[in-house]
């Protein structure tokens, strides 16, 4: 009987702890990584604005090679969406919200499975010289709901996906070092 009381007490204590964490856990998150890419801003912009080029450098495409992607709209233009569905990457969509040639590309990210969430991503390009560009990849979002705050407390988003951003930037740099030059003409 004493063991049962201790067990029930531990469960109640754990539930109270989770309740408190759900109230004080992080409400927002931001993940940001930067890298000097050995390519012109035009070449970097061409890769990040066109969904059709992401599969070559996206760490998520590498983790879930069987995922299905679909581009809806004119690739590289504001309003274009990419949807995905995969065993490991889940299901969702990404829409281009802003595309300033050689400067900024931002997206609205909607995750629909295995969980629902919304986030924003932004690629900021900073010209270093004609063959080097600093690329910053940032994602921000809210931890809506108790479960998200608990998860954010124990596994912050930066720890969860920061390495994926780093891997993607490294792969992008590698691809651009072997790719032919991209024209600086803006469509």
N, C-alpha and C positions, 0 to 999 in steps of 0.2 A: 504494500500500500504506500509506503514511504517513497519508493522508487517512482510510482505513478504520480504522486504529488510533485516530486522534483521535476519529472518529465513535463507535466502540465505547466508548472511554473516557468520552465525554460522556454516552452512554446509561447506562453503569454509574454514573457520578457522579449523574445525575438520579434513577436508581432508589434509590440510597443516600439521597439527599436526601428523596425521598418516603417512604421507610421511616422515617427519623428523624422527619419531620413527623407521620407516622401514629402515632408513639409519644408525641410531645410536644404534638400539637394539642389544642385545647380538648375536654374530656370532656363539658362541659355548656354550655348556652346559656340566655340569658334575653333576652327582648325586652319592653320596657315603654314605654308611652306614656300620657300623661295629658292631659286637656283639660277646661276648665270648659265644661260644656254649659248652654246657656240654656234649661233646663227643670227641672221638679221631679224629685225622685228617683223618684217613681212613674212618670212618663212615660219616664224613661231606663230604669228597670228593665223596664218593659213591652216596650221595644224589644229589650233584650239577652237577656231570658229566653225570648222566643218566636222559634223558628227561622223561623216563617212571615213574620216582619218583617225578617229579615236581608237578603233580596235587595235591598231598597230602599237599604241603606246599606253593605253589604259591598263592599270594594274587589275581592274575588275574584269576586263575582257580576258586577261591572262588567267585569273583565278577561276573563271567560269566560261571555258571555251565553247561550251554547247549552248550558251545563251543566244536567244534570238533578238535581233535588233531591227527596228523599222524606223525609217526617217519619213516624217510627214511634213511636206512643204519644201521650199527651195533651200537646200542645204547651205548653211552659212548665213542665212538671212534672219532678221528679227521675226519672231513668231514661229519659226521652224521648231518642230518637236522630234525628239527621238524617244521611242518606247523600247523597253527591254523586258525580257522574261527569261529567267534562268533558274536552275536548281540551287545554285549558291548565291546568286546576286538578287534573287527575289524578282519582284515586278515593280515597274514604275515608269516614269517619264521625266524628260528634261526639256525645257523650252528656252530658246534664246530670247532674253529680255532686252539685251543691250549689246551692240556690236559696233565699236568705234575702231576702224581699221588701225592696226598696229599699236593700239593702246589698251582696249578693254573688251572683254567678252563676259557677259554675266548670264546666269541661268536661274530658272525656277525649277527646283527638283521636287518631284512628288513620288513618294514611296507608297505603294499600295499593298504589297505583300512581301514578306510575312507580317509586316506591321505597317501602320499608316503614319506618315510623317511628311513634313514639308521643310525644305531648306533652300538656301540661296548659295550659289557658287559664283565666284568672280575670278577671272584671270586678268591680272594687271601686267602690262608689258612696259618696261622701262629701257629705252635705248641706252646702251653703254657706248657702243661705237657701231660701225657699219656691219660688223660680223659678230657682235655679242649683244645679248638682250637679257636683262634680268626679268624672269617670269615669276610672279607671285600667284599662287593658287590658294584661294581662301573659301571656306564653307562656313556658313553660320546658320543657326536654327534655334528652336526652342524645345526644351524638354517639357512638353505638355503632358500632364497627367502624372499620377503617382509612380507608375511603373517606370516611366522615362526618367524621372528624377532619381529613383532608386538605382537604376542602371547607370545613370550619369555619375552618381556618387561613387559606385564601386568600379566602374570602367569609363572614365572620361573619354569623350569622343576623340580628343587629341591622341590619346593612347590607342584607341580602337582603330583609327584610320590614318593617322599621321604617317605611318610607314608606307601606306598605299599611295599617298600623295608623293612621298619621296621617290618611291619606285617609278611612278608614272613620269615624274619630272626627269629622272635619270634616263628612262627609256626614250622619252621625247628628245632629249639632248643627243642620245646615241643615234636615233633615226635621222635627225637633222644634220649630223656631222657627215653622214653618208649620202644624203639626198642631194639632188641637183638644186641649183639656186632657184629661188622663187622670185618672180617679177614683183616689183613694188607698185605696179599699176593697181589702182583701187577701182573696183567695179561700181 
